[in-house]
Amino acid sequence: MPSLLLRSSWRFFTRHPWQLWLTLLSIALGTAVMIAVDLANHSAAQSFQQSVNTLSSPMTHELKAVHGQIPDEFYRQLRVEWGYRDSLPEVELSLSFKGLHYSLLGLDPFATSLPASSLGSLNSGVLTRLLTEANTLIAPKDSGLQVGQVLPAGEREFTVIGLADLARSDLLLADISTVQSNATGLTRIQLKLTEAEAQALQARLPPELKLESFANQQAVFGQMTGAFSTNLLAMSLLAILVGAFLVYNTMTFSVLQRRSSFAVARMLGVTAGQLFRSLLLEACVLGLIGSALGVLLGVLLGQGLLVLVTQTISDLYVSVAPTDLLITPAIALKGVGVTLAAVLLATLAPALEAARVAPVQVQRRSRLEQTNQNLSFKLVSAGLVLMLGSALLISSSGKQLVLGFVGLFMLIVGYSLLIPWVLRKLLKLLQQATAKLTHRQLLSSMALRNLEAGLSRTSLAIIALTVAVSATIGVSMMIGSFRSSVADWLNMTLPSDLYVSALSEDASRVEGSLTLVWLDRIKTLPEVASISTGLSTRLTVEGMPLPTLVLQPAAHSERGFEFLQNTPTDAWQRFEKAEGVLVSEPFAYHYNRGVGASLQLNTEAAGVLKLPILGVFRDYSATQGMLVLPRGLYERYWQDRNISSIGLTLKQGVDTPLVQQQLQAWAKDLQPVNQSLVIRSNTEIRENSLQVFDRTFAITHVLRVLVLIVAFVGVFSALMALFLEKGREFAILRSTGFTPKQVQILVLSQAALLGLLAGLFALPLGWLMSVVLIDIINQRSFGWTMHSYFFADTPLQALLLAVVAALLASLYPVRRIGQLSIREGLYGR
C-alpha cells in the first residue's frame, strides 16, 4: 500500500509539472532568502576577522596610534629594548587601479615567522626580488592580476612579481621599505602576547598608542552588528512565512485534485494513517528538493546581498571589505531545517483532513471544502488570541529584540487568520450590492461568486499577498519616518556653516588628526564669527571602547543638541564648565544610564574616573552610543591635544563658497600628503549623510522585493489551480455563448479583485507593522527613537502593487484559457 501511494503521488506531479515546479519554487525562494542573508552576515563577520588579522597569522594583539602613525623609533624600542620579538610591523596604503581599490600592505618578512598562507608559500627567488627590487609586490591568486602586470599609482608604478593565497582578494603585499618610501611611521604592529604580557605592555605604553586584542575587536564587532543581523534574519523569516502559506495552499489544492484517487485508495484498504504518512512523506521530499535548490539559489543571491551588507556595515560601524562567500554546513543545514519544518507544518492540516474523511465523503467533496466556512469562526478566535498575545508579549518583553520579533510574527499570523472570515463576509456584501446589476455587468457578479466559491484555494494566496504587501507598507513607513527624522536631526545638529575634517585611513569617517596650524590660520579669517573644534576618538567607558567626541564648543554649538529624558535647563552651562559629560540616546538605552547617573572612564592621568551624566541628546550616528566630553575635562586627564574637525560659523552676508575655496587652497600647504581631509558645508554633509542612509536600507528594499516575488508565485499558483479546476465551467460558459475574450475578462476581473482585496487587507496590517517597527523593533535594535510620519502615497502604491502583481500573475492562465477549446474543457485532452 505505501508503494501504491508513492506511485500515485509521482504520477500526479508528473501529470501536473507546473504545480510541481511552482511548489518547489515557493520552497526554494524562501530558503534562498534565508540562506543568502545568513551567508552575507557570516561572510561579513569573516571579512572583519580577516581585516583585523590580515595574514591569518598567529598574532593575538594589534598596536596602533591614537592618531596618525606609530613612530619608527618606537618599533625599535619595542623589539630591541623591551624584547617583544613576536612582532610584525605593517604600513598600509590605498591603491586604485582601473576603478578597483586595493590595500597595499608593506611588512618585514624577517620580523617574525610568517604563516604558509602568506609570503611563506613563495619561493626564495620571488622573496629576493621583493626585497631587492624597488616597487615590486605580491598579488592574490584570485585578484585577476597577472605576474609582470604593472599597476600605475600616481607618480609610481608597481610590478606584480608573484601570486599567493592571501586572505583577501583586494590585498597587495610588498616589502615595508617599498611602501614607506613616501611616508614615515607605521600603520600598526601585530604582536603575539599572552594576557599577562598584554597587561604588562599596556602599562608601559605611551598615551598616544593603544593596544587592542583581536578577540576584543571581534566581540565589539558582534555587539555592534548583532541588531542589524537580527533585522535581516527577521526579513528572511518573513519570506519563509509567506512561502509556508503558499505550500499550504499548494498542498490543499493537491488534496482537492486527488480526492477521487484518495477515495479509491481508501476503498482498496489504505488506512487513514498510511494516507497521512504518505502526504507527509510527499511534503518532506518536496521540502528537501526545494530547500536544496534554495541553497544553490541562496549562494547566488548571497553574493549580491554580501556587497550590500558590507557596505551598510562600513557606513554604520567599521570598514569591512566584501570577500568570497563562506558557505558552511551549519548554514546549509539551518536553512534546510527551518524550511523543512515550515513545509511539514503547512502540510499537517490538509494531510489530517484527507486522512480523517470517510471514503464516500472524499469521493463527493473534500472535507476541507465542506468545513471551510465552519472553521472560519474558530480561526477568527485563534487570530484574536494571537494578536492579544502579541500585544502582551511586546509590552512585557522589556528590551528583548528577539521577543519583539516573535510578537511581530504573532501579530502577522493572528491577523492572517482573520482574513478568511472577513473575506467571506465582504464578498457576500459585495454580491448583495451587485445583485441588481444589468446583464452587461454580469461578469463582475460572476467574478465575485467564483472568488467566493474558490475561497479554500484563493484565500491563502490573498493572505500571502497581503502579508507581502503589508511588509512593504510597514517597512516603507518605517524607513520614510526614519529618513525624515534623520533629515530633521541633521538640520539641527550641524550648526556651523563649514567644517574642516580629517578622515580615517579609508576616508569613511572623521577620525584623523588636523595639524594645529589649521586653527591658527582660520582665526585670521575676518569672515568667521565663531569657531568650535572636535576630536573624534575612542575612550574606554564602562570597560568597553566607545566613540567619543571631545568638544571645544563655540557660542553656536548648543543649537546642535536636542536634549531628551528631562535633561535640566542648565545642562549646557554645566557642560561648558566641564562638570560632566553628555551621552547619546542609544548609550542611555543600552547601558540604562540617564541624567544624574555616573560613568566610569579609564583615563591616562587618574586611572578610573567617575563623571556625572549632565544630559541625554538625540543622535543617529552611532548605534552603540557615543559620549561628548568637554575639551577642558579631557585635557585635564588625557595628554592628547589633537583635533579632528573645526566648525566655522560665518558672519551674515559672507559668501560661503568663497571661504570654502580659500580653505581648500590652504589644504595643499597645511595637510600632510598621507592625510585625507575634506572641507564641506553643512548642506554637503547633510546630502552625503542621506546618501549613506539610502545605501544602508538598500538591502531592506531588496528583501522586500524577494518577499513579493514569493507571494507573486503563490498568486500565480492559485490562479493556475482555479483554471484547472474550473476548466469545465469555462467550457460550459463558452458553449452557452461566451466568447473567449469574455471568459478572459472574467478571469482578469477575478485576479484584479483578488489583488485589490489583498491590498485593502494589507493597509491595516501594514500600519500595525509600522507602529511595531518604529516604536519597538527600531529602539530595541539601535537604541534611538524617531518620529512617526504618514506618507499619503504609501497606501496608494500598496494597492497598485497588489493589483498589478495579481494581474501579472494572471497573464499566463488567461492566455491558456483563451486557447482552450470547448471539447478540451468538457472532456479533457
C-alpha positions in Angstrom: 0.0 0.0 0.0 2.7 2.6 0.8 4.3 1.9 -2.6 0.9 2.3 -4.3 0.5 5.7 -2.6 4.0 6.8 -3.6 3.4 5.8 -7.2 0.1 7.7 -7.1 1.9 10.9 -5.9 4.6 10.5 -8.5 2.0 10.2 -11.3 0.1 13.2 -10.0 3.1 15.5 -10.1 4.4 14.2 -13.4 1.0 14.9 -14.9 1.0 18.4 -13.4 4.6 19.5 -13.8 3.7 23.2 -13.5 2.3 22.6 -10.0 5.4 20.6 -9.0 7.7 23.4 -10.2 5.7 26.1 -8.6 5.7 24.2 -5.3 9.5 23.7 -5.5 9.9 27.4 -6.5 7.9 28.6 -3.5 10.0 26.5 -1.1 13.3 27.3 -2.9 12.7 31.1 -2.8 12.0 31.1 0.9 15.1 29.0 1.6 17.2 31.1 -0.7 16.4 34.4 1.0 17.3 32.9 4.4 20.5 31.3 3.2 21.6 34.4 1.4 21.1 36.6 4.5 22.9 34.1 6.7 25.8 33.8 4.2 26.1 37.6 3.9 26.1 38.1 7.6 28.6 35.3 8.2 30.9 36.3 5.4 30.8 39.9 6.6 31.9 38.8 10.0 34.7 36.7 8.5 35.8 39.7 6.4 36.1 41.7 9.5 38.1 39.0 11.2 40.4 38.9 8.1 40.8 42.7 8.2 41.9 42.7 11.8 44.3 39.8 11.2 45.2 40.3 7.6 47.6 37.5 7.1 45.7 34.9 9.2 48.8 34.8 11.4 49.0 33.5 15.0 49.2 37.1 16.3 46.8 38.0 19.1 47.0 41.8 19.5 47.4 44.9 17.5 49.2 48.1 18.4 48.0 51.4 16.8 48.5 55.1 17.3 45.5 57.0 18.7 46.1 59.5 15.8 48.4 59.3 12.9 51.3 56.8 12.6 53.4 54.9 15.1 57.0 56.4 15.1 59.7 54.1 13.6 61.8 54.7 16.7 59.1 53.1 18.9 59.2 49.9 17.0 63.0 49.6 17.6 62.4 50.2 21.3 59.5 47.7 21.4 61.5 44.9 19.7 65.1 45.5 20.9 64.9 47.2 24.3 61.6 45.7 25.6 62.2 42.3 24.0 58.9 41.7 22.2 60.3 39.6 19.3 57.0 38.2 18.1 56.0 41.5 16.5 55.2 42.4 12.9 55.3 46.0 11.7 52.9 47.0 8.9 52.3 50.0 6.7 49.1 50.2 4.7 48.2 52.5 1.9 45.2 52.7 -0.5 45.8 52.0 -4.2 43.3 52.3 -7.1 43.7 50.5 -10.5 41.1 50.5 -13.3 38.4 51.5 -10.9 39.2 48.8 -8.3 40.5 49.6 -4.9 43.3 47.7 -3.3 45.1 47.8 0.1 48.9 47.9 -0.4 50.4 46.3 2.7 54.1 46.6 3.5 55.6 44.3 6.0 59.0 42.9 7.1 59.4 39.2 6.1 62.3 38.9 8.7 60.4 40.3 11.6 58.7 37.1 12.6 57.8 33.7 11.2 55.1 34.1 8.5 52.3 31.5 8.0 52.2 29.4 4.9 49.1 31.1 3.7 51.0 34.4 3.1 54.6 35.1 2.0 55.8 31.8 3.5 54.4 29.9 0.4 56.5 31.8 -2.1 59.9 30.6 -3.3 63.1 32.3 -2.4 63.6 33.9 -5.8 60.4 35.9 -5.5 61.2 36.9 -2.0 64.6 38.0 -3.1 63.2 40.2 -5.8 60.6 41.6 -3.4 63.4 42.7 -1.0 65.9 43.9 -3.6 63.8 45.4 -6.4 62.0 48.7 -6.0 58.2 49.0 -6.4 57.5 45.2 -6.6 54.6 43.5 -4.9 52.7 40.2 -4.4 49.1 39.9 -5.5 46.3 37.4 -4.5 45.7 34.5 -6.9 42.0 35.4 -7.1 42.5 39.1 -7.8 42.6 38.8 -11.6 46.1 40.3 -11.7 49.0 38.6 -13.5 52.7 38.2 -12.9 54.5 41.0 -14.7 51.5 43.4 -14.8 52.3 47.0 -14.0 49.9 49.0 -11.7 50.2 52.8 -12.0 49.6 54.7 -8.8 50.1 58.4 -9.2 53.7 59.1 -9.9 54.8 55.5 -9.1 54.4 52.2 -10.9 54.3 48.8 -9.1 55.1 45.5 -10.8 53.4 42.2 -9.8 56.2 39.6 -9.4 54.3 36.8 -7.7 50.9 35.4 -6.8 50.0 33.9 -3.4 47.0 32.6 -1.4 46.0 35.6 0.6 43.1 36.1 3.0 41.6 39.0 0.9 41.3 39.5 -2.8 41.9 43.2 -2.5 45.2 42.9 -0.6 48.6 43.5 -2.2 51.8 42.7 -0.3 55.2 44.5 -0.6 58.3 45.0 1.4 57.9 47.6 4.1 60.6 49.8 2.6 58.7 50.0 -0.7 55.5 51.2 0.9 57.4 53.6 3.3 59.3 55.4 0.5 56.9 58.3 0.5 55.9 58.2 4.2 57.3 57.7 7.7 55.9 55.8 10.6 53.9 52.5 10.9 50.2 51.9 10.5 50.2 49.2 13.1 52.2 46.5 14.8 50.9 43.0 15.3 52.0 41.1 18.3 51.7 37.6 19.8 51.1 38.1 23.5 49.7 36.2 26.5 47.2 38.1 28.7 49.9 38.8 31.3 52.3 40.1 28.6 49.5 42.3 27.2 48.7 43.8 30.6 52.4 44.5 31.2 52.8 46.1 27.8 49.7 48.2 28.2 51.1 49.6 31.5 54.2 50.9 29.8 52.8 52.2 26.6 52.9 56.0 25.9 49.4 57.6 25.9 49.4 58.2 22.1 49.4 54.4 21.5 46.7 51.9 22.2 46.8 48.1 22.4 43.8 46.0 21.3 43.3 42.3 21.1 41.8 40.7 18.0 39.3 38.8 20.2 38.0 42.0 21.7 37.7 43.7 18.3 35.6 40.7 17.1 33.4 40.9 20.2 32.8 44.6 19.7 32.0 44.0 16.1 29.5 41.3 17.0 27.9 43.6 19.6 27.6 46.5 17.1 26.2 44.5 14.2 24.1 42.0 16.2 20.9 44.0 15.9 21.5 44.7 12.2 21.9 40.9 11.6 18.8 40.1 13.6 16.7 42.5 11.5 17.9 40.9 8.3 17.2 37.5 9.6 13.6 38.6 10.5 13.1 39.7 6.9 14.3 36.4 5.6 12.0 34.5 8.0 9.1 36.7 6.6 9.8 35.1 3.2 9.7 31.7 4.8 6.3 32.6 6.4 4.9 33.7 3.1 6.3 30.6 1.5 4.6 28.4 4.2 1.2 29.9 3.2 1.9 29.1 -0.4 2.9 25.5 0.4 -0.2 25.1 2.5 -2.2 26.4 -0.5 -0.5 24.1 -2.9 -0.9 21.0 -0.7 -4.5 21.8 0.0 -5.2 22.1 -3.7 -3.4 18.9 -4.5 -5.6 17.1 -1.9 -8.7 18.6 -3.6 -7.5 17.5 -7.1 -6.8 13.9 -5.8 -9.9 13.4 -3.8 -11.2 10.7 -6.2 -7.8 8.9 -6.1 -7.8 9.0 -2.3 -11.3 7.7 -2.1 -10.4 4.7 -4.4 -7.3 4.1 -2.3 -9.3 4.1 0.9 -11.8 1.7 -0.6 -8.9 -0.6 -1.6 -7.7 -0.8 2.0 -5.4 2.1 2.5 -5.7 3.2 6.1 -6.0 6.8 7.3 -2.6 6.6 8.9 -1.0 5.4 5.7 -2.6 8.2 3.8 -1.5 10.7 6.4 2.1 9.5 6.4 2.2 9.3 2.6 1.3 13.0 2.3 3.8 14.0 5.0 6.5 12.0 3.2 5.5 13.7 -0.1 5.8 17.1 1.6 9.2 16.1 3.1 10.6 15.0 -0.3 9.3 18.3 -1.8 10.8 20.2 1.1 14.2 18.6 0.8 14.3 19.1 -3.0 13.1 22.7 -2.8 15.4 23.6 0.1 18.4 22.0 -1.8 17.5 24.2 -4.8 17.1 27.1 -2.4 20.7 26.6 -1.0 22.1 26.8 -4.5 20.0 29.9 -5.3 20.9 31.4 -2.0 24.6 31.2 -2.7 24.0 33.1 -6.0 21.7 35.6 -4.2 24.1 35.9 -1.3 26.9 37.4 -3.4 24.7 40.4 -4.2 23.5 40.7 -0.6 27.1 40.5 0.7 28.0 43.7 -1.1 25.0 45.5 0.4 25.6 44.1 3.9 29.3 45.0 3.9 28.5 48.5 2.5 26.0 49.0 5.3 28.4 47.8 8.0 31.1 50.0 6.6 28.8 53.0 6.6 27.4 52.4 10.1 30.0 50.6 12.1 33.5 49.8 10.8 35.2 49.4 7.4 34.7 45.9 6.0 35.7 44.8 2.5 33.5 42.2 0.8 35.1 38.9 0.2 34.1 35.5 -1.1 31.0 33.8 0.4 31.8 31.3 3.1 29.2 28.5 2.9 29.3 26.2 5.9 27.4 23.0 6.6 25.8 24.7 9.6 24.3 27.5 7.4 23.0 25.0 4.8 21.6 22.7 7.5 19.9 25.6 9.2 18.2 26.8 6.0 17.1 23.2 5.1 15.9 22.5 8.6 13.8 25.7 9.0 12.3 25.3 5.5 11.5 21.6 6.1 9.8 22.4 9.4 7.7 25.1 7.7 6.7 22.8 4.9 5.7 20.0 7.2 3.7 22.3 9.5 1.9 23.7 6.4 1.1 20.2 5.2 -0.4 19.0 8.5 -3.8 20.5 8.0 -4.5 19.1 4.5 -2.9 15.7 5.4 -5.1 15.4 8.5 -8.1 16.4 6.5 -7.5 13.8 3.8 -6.9 11.1 6.5 -9.9 11.8 8.6 -12.6 11.9 6.0 -14.5 8.8 5.1 -14.1 7.5 1.5 -17.6 8.3 0.5 -17.2 11.9 1.7 -13.8 12.2 -0.1 -15.4 11.0 -3.3 -18.1 13.6 -3.1 -16.2 16.6 -1.9 -13.2 17.4 0.2 -13.9 17.8 3.9 -11.8 20.9 3.9 -14.0 22.5 1.3 -17.1 21.4 3.3 -15.9 22.7 6.7 -14.0 25.8 5.4 -16.9 28.1 6.4 -17.4 26.4 9.8 -13.7 26.7 10.6 -13.6 30.5 9.9 -15.1 31.4 13.3 -12.5 29.2 15.1 -9.8 30.8 13.0 -11.0 34.3 14.0 -10.9 33.3 17.7 -7.4 32.0 17.3 -6.4 35.1 15.4 -7.7 37.4 18.1 -5.9 35.4 20.8 -2.6 35.6 18.8 -3.0 39.4 18.3 -3.8 39.9 22.0 -0.8 37.6 22.9 1.4 39.7 20.6 0.5 42.9 22.4 1.1 41.3 25.8 4.4 39.8 24.7 5.7 43.0 23.2 4.7 45.1 26.2 6.2 42.8 28.8 9.4 41.7 27.0 11.5 44.7 28.1 14.4 45.3 25.8 14.5 41.8 24.2 14.8 42.2 20.5 14.1 38.6 19.6 10.9 38.6 21.7 9.9 41.8 19.9 10.2 40.0 16.5 8.3 37.0 17.9 5.5 39.4 18.9 5.5 40.9 15.4 5.2 37.5 13.8 2.4 36.6 16.1 0.6 39.8 15.0 1.1 38.9 11.4 -0.2 35.3 11.8 -3.1 36.4 14.0 -4.2 39.0 11.5 -3.8 36.5 8.7 -6.2 34.1 10.5 -8.9 36.8 10.5 -8.8 37.3 6.7 -10.8 34.2 5.6 -13.8 35.2 7.8 -13.7 38.9 6.9 -13.2 38.0 3.2 -16.3 35.7 3.1 -18.4 38.4 4.8 -17.1 41.1 2.5 -17.8 39.1 -0.6 -21.3 38.4 0.5 -21.9 42.2 1.0 -20.5 42.8 -2.5 -22.7 40.2 -4.0 -25.7 41.8 -2.4 -24.7 45.2 -3.7 -24.3 43.7 -7.3 -27.5 41.6 -7.2 -29.4 44.1 -9.3 -26.7 44.6 -11.9 -27.7 44.6 -15.5 -26.7 41.9 -17.9 -23.7 43.9 -19.2 -22.3 43.9 -15.6 -22.9 40.2 -15.2 -19.2 39.5 -15.4 -18.5 41.4 -12.3 -21.1 39.5 -10.3 -19.8 36.2 -11.7 -16.2 37.2 -10.7 -17.4 37.7 -7.1 -19.2 34.4 -6.9 -16.3 32.5 -8.4 -13.9 34.0 -6.0 -16.2 33.1 -3.0 -16.7 29.6 -4.4 -12.9 29.0 -4.5 -12.0 30.6 -1.2 -10.4 27.4 0.1 -7.9 27.9 -2.7 -7.7 31.7 -3.2 -7.8 32.8 0.5 -4.3 31.5 1.1 -3.0 33.3 -2.0 -4.7 36.5 -0.7 -3.2 36.1 2.7 0.3 35.6 1.2 0.0 38.6 -1.0 -1.5 40.6 2.0 1.5 39.7 4.2 4.0 40.6 1.4 2.3 44.0 0.6 1.8 44.8 4.3 5.6 44.2 4.8 6.1 46.8 2.0 3.8 49.2 3.7 5.2 48.8 7.2 8.9 48.9 6.1 8.2 51.9 3.8 6.6 53.9 6.6 9.4 52.9 9.0 12.1 53.9 6.5 10.3 57.1 5.5 9.8 58.1 9.1 13.4 57.2 9.9 14.7 59.2 6.9 12.6 62.2 7.8 13.7 62.0 11.5 17.4 61.8 10.4 16.9 64.8 8.0 15.4 66.9 10.8 18.2 65.8 13.1 20.9 66.8 10.6 19.3 70.2 10.1 19.6 70.8 13.8 22.9 69.0 14.6 25.1 70.9 12.1 25.1 74.5 13.4 28.3 75.5 11.7 28.4 76.8 8.1 31.7 75.0 7.2 33.6 72.0 8.6 37.3 71.2 8.1 37.6 67.5 8.9 40.5 64.9 8.9 39.4 61.4 7.8 40.4 57.9 8.8 42.7 55.8 6.6 39.8 54.5 4.5 38.2 58.0 4.3 35.0 56.7 5.7 34.7 58.7 8.9 36.1 61.6 10.8 38.9 60.1 12.9 42.2 61.6 11.7 44.2 64.5 13.1 44.4 68.0 11.8 47.7 70.0 12.1 47.2 72.7 14.7 48.3 75.3 12.2 44.8 75.0 10.8 43.3 76.6 13.9 45.7 79.5 13.9 45.2 80.1 10.2 41.4 80.0 10.4 41.4 82.5 13.3 42.9 85.1 10.9 39.8 85.0 8.6 37.7 88.1 9.1 34.6 86.3 7.7 34.5 83.9 10.7 32.2 84.7 13.6 32.9 81.8 15.9 35.0 78.5 15.9 34.4 75.2 17.5 36.7 72.2 17.5 36.2 68.5 17.9 38.3 65.4 18.4 36.9 62.0 17.4 38.4 59.3 19.5 37.5 56.2 21.4 37.6 56.0 25.2 37.1 53.0 27.5 33.7 53.6 29.1 32.3 51.0 31.5 35.0 48.6 30.3 34.1 49.0 26.6 35.6 51.2 23.8 33.1 53.9 23.0 33.1 56.6 20.2 33.8 59.9 21.9 33.6 63.5 20.7 35.9 65.8 22.6 34.2 69.2 22.0 35.5 72.7 22.4 32.2 74.5 22.0 31.5 77.8 20.4 28.6 80.2 21.0 26.5 78.4 18.4 27.3 74.8 19.5 24.3 74.4 21.8 22.0 74.6 18.8 23.5 71.2 17.7 22.0 69.2 20.5 18.4 68.1 21.0 18.2 67.1 24.7 15.9 64.3 25.8 14.8 62.5 29.0 14.1 65.5 31.2 17.5 67.0 30.7 17.7 70.0 33.0 17.8 73.5 31.5 21.3 74.2 32.9 22.9 71.1 31.4 24.7 73.0 28.7 26.0 75.6 31.1 27.4 72.9 33.3 28.9 71.1 30.3 30.8 74.3 29.3 32.1 74.5 32.9 33.5 70.9 32.4 31.4 69.5 35.2 30.4 66.3 33.4 29.6 64.6 30.1 26.7 64.3 27.6 25.6 60.9 26.3 23.6 59.9 23.3 20.2 58.3 23.4 21.4 54.9 22.3 24.0 54.8 25.0 21.4 55.8 27.6 19.2 53.0 26.4 21.7 50.2 26.0 23.5 51.0 29.3 20.4 52.1 31.2 22.0 55.3 32.3 20.2 58.6 32.4 20.6 62.2 33.7 22.2 62.2 37.1 23.9 58.8 36.8 27.7 58.5 36.6 30.1 56.8 34.2 33.4 55.1 34.7 36.1 56.2 32.3 39.7 54.9 32.1 42.0 57.9 32.0 45.7 58.3 31.4 46.4 60.6 34.4 44.0 59.4 37.1 43.1 55.8 36.4 39.4 55.1 36.6 37.3 58.3 36.8 33.6 58.7 37.6 31.9 61.5 35.7 28.2 62.6 36.0 25.8 62.5 33.0 24.6 66.0 32.5 22.2 65.4 29.6 21.0 62.9 27.0 20.8 64.0 23.4 19.3 62.6 20.3 21.8 61.0 17.9 21.6 58.7 14.9 25.3 58.4 14.1 26.4 55.6 16.4 24.2 52.6 17.3 26.3 51.6 20.2 26.1 55.1 21.6 28.6 57.9 22.0 30.0 60.2 24.6 30.6 64.0 24.3 33.3 65.3 26.6 34.2 68.9 27.2 37.7 69.8 26.0 38.7 71.2 29.3 37.9 68.0 31.1 39.6 65.9 28.5 42.9 67.8 28.7 42.8 67.5 32.5 43.1 63.7 32.4 44.5 62.9 28.9 47.6 64.1 27.2 46.3 64.1 23.7 45.9 67.7 22.2 44.9 66.8 18.7 41.8 67.9 16.9 39.8 66.1 14.1 37.5 68.8 12.9 36.9 72.5 13.0 33.5 74.1 12.7 33.2 77.6 11.3 30.2 79.9 11.7 30.4 82.8 9.2 29.2 86.3 9.6 26.0 87.3 7.9 26.3 88.2 4.3 29.5 86.2 3.8 29.9 84.2 0.6 30.2 80.6 2.0 31.6 79.1 -1.3 34.3 81.8 -1.4 35.5 81.0 2.1 35.4 77.2 1.3 37.6 77.8 -1.8 40.1 79.7 0.4 40.2 76.8 2.9 40.7 74.3 0.1 43.6 76.3 -1.2 45.2 76.2 2.2 44.8 72.5 2.4 47.6 71.9 -0.1 50.1 73.5 2.2 48.8 72.7 5.7 47.9 69.0 5.5 50.3 66.1 5.0 50.1 64.1 1.8 49.1 60.9 3.5 46.3 62.5 5.5 42.8 62.6 3.9 40.9 65.8 4.5 37.6 67.3 3.5 36.2 70.8 3.6 32.4 70.7 3.4 29.4 72.9 4.1 26.6 71.7 6.4 24.5 71.3 3.3 27.0 68.9 1.7 27.3 66.9 4.9 23.5 66.5 5.1 23.3 65.4 1.5 26.1 62.9 1.9 24.6 61.6 5.2 21.3 61.0 3.5 23.0 59.2 0.6 24.6 56.9 3.2 21.2 56.4 4.8 19.7 55.3 1.4 22.6 52.9 0.9 22.0 51.5 4.3 18.4 50.5 3.5 19.1 49.2 0.0 19.3 45.6 1.3 15.9 46.1 3.0 14.3 47.1 -0.3 15.9 44.0 -2.0 14.5 41.7 0.7 11.0 43.3 0.3 11.1 42.6 -3.4 12.1 39.0 -2.7 9.2 38.6 -0.4 6.9 40.0 -3.0 8.3 37.5 -5.6 7.4 34.7 -3.3 3.9 36.0 -2.9 3.6 36.5 -6.7 4.4 32.8 -7.2 1.6 32.0 -4.8 -0.9 34.1 -6.7 0.2 32.6 -9.9 -0.2 29.1 -8.5 -3.7 29.8 -7.1 -4.9 31.2 -10.4 -3.5 28.2 -12.3 -5.2 25.9 -9.9 -8.5 27.7 -10.4 -8.0 27.4 -14.2 -7.5 23.6 -14.0 -10.4 23.1 -11.5 -12.8 25.3 -13.4 -11.8 24.4 -16.9 -15.1 22.6 -17.3 -17.1 25.6 -16.1 -15.3 27.8 -18.5 -16.1 25.4 -21.4 -19.8 25.5 -20.4 -19.7 29.2 -20.5 -18.2 29.1 -23.9 -20.9 26.6 -25.1 -23.7 29.0 -23.8 -22.4 31.9 -25.9 -19.5 33.4 -24.0 -16.6 34.4 -26.3 -13.0 33.6 -25.4 -12.4 37.3 -24.7 -15.3 37.4 -22.2 -14.0 34.4 -20.4 -10.6 36.0 -20.2 -12.1 39.3 -18.9 -13.9 37.2 -16.2 -10.6 35.7 -15.1 -8.8 39.1 -15.2 -11.6 40.6 -13.2 -11.2 37.9 -10.6 -7.4 38.4 -10.5 -7.8 42.2 -10.1 -10.4 41.7 -7.4 -8.0 39.3 -5.6 -5.2 41.8 -5.8 -7.5 44.7 -4.7 -8.8 42.7 -1.6 -5.2 41.8 -0.7 -4.2 45.4 -0.9 -7.1 46.6 1.2 -6.4 43.9 3.9 -2.7 44.9 3.8 -3.4 48.5 4.8 -4.3 47.9 8.5 -1.7 45.2 8.9 1.0 47.4 7.3 0.1 50.3 9.6 0.3 48.0 12.7 3.7 46.6 11.5 5.0 50.2 11.1 4.0 51.0 14.7 5.8 48.0 16.0 8.8 48.6 13.8 9.1 52.3 14.7 8.3 52.2 18.4 9.5 48.7 19.4 11.9 47.0 17.0 13.9 50.1 16.0 14.5 51.2 19.5 15.4 47.7 20.7 17.7 47.3 17.7 19.6 50.6 17.8 18.5 52.4 21.0 17.1 55.5 19.4 13.6 56.8 19.0 12.1 58.5 15.9 9.0 60.5 15.0 6.2 58.7 13.0 5.3 60.3 9.7 2.4 59.5 7.4 3.0 59.4 3.6 -0.2 59.6 1.6 1.3 57.9 -1.4 2.2 54.7 0.5 -1.3 53.2 0.7 -2.0 54.1 -3.0 1.3 52.5 -4.0 0.5 49.4 -2.0 -3.0 49.0 -3.6 -1.5 49.5 -7.0 1.3 47.0 -6.3 -1.1 44.3 -5.1 -3.4 44.7 -8.2 -0.5 44.8 -10.6 1.0 41.7 -9.1 -2.2 39.8 -9.3 -2.8 40.9 -12.9 0.7 39.9 -13.9 0.3 36.6 -12.3 -2.9 36.0 -14.2 -1.5 36.7 -17.7 -0.4 33.1 -18.4 -3.6 31.5 -17.0 -5.7 33.9 -19.1 -3.7 33.1 -22.2 -4.3 29.4 -21.6 -8.0 29.9 -21.1 -8.2 31.8 -24.4 -6.6 28.9 -26.2 -8.8 26.2 -24.6 -11.3 24.7 -26.9 -14.8 23.7 -25.7 -14.1 20.0 -26.3 -11.0 20.0 -24.3 -12.7 21.8 -21.4 -15.7 19.4 -21.3 -14.0 16.1 -21.9 -10.3 16.7 -21.3 -7.4 16.2 -23.7 
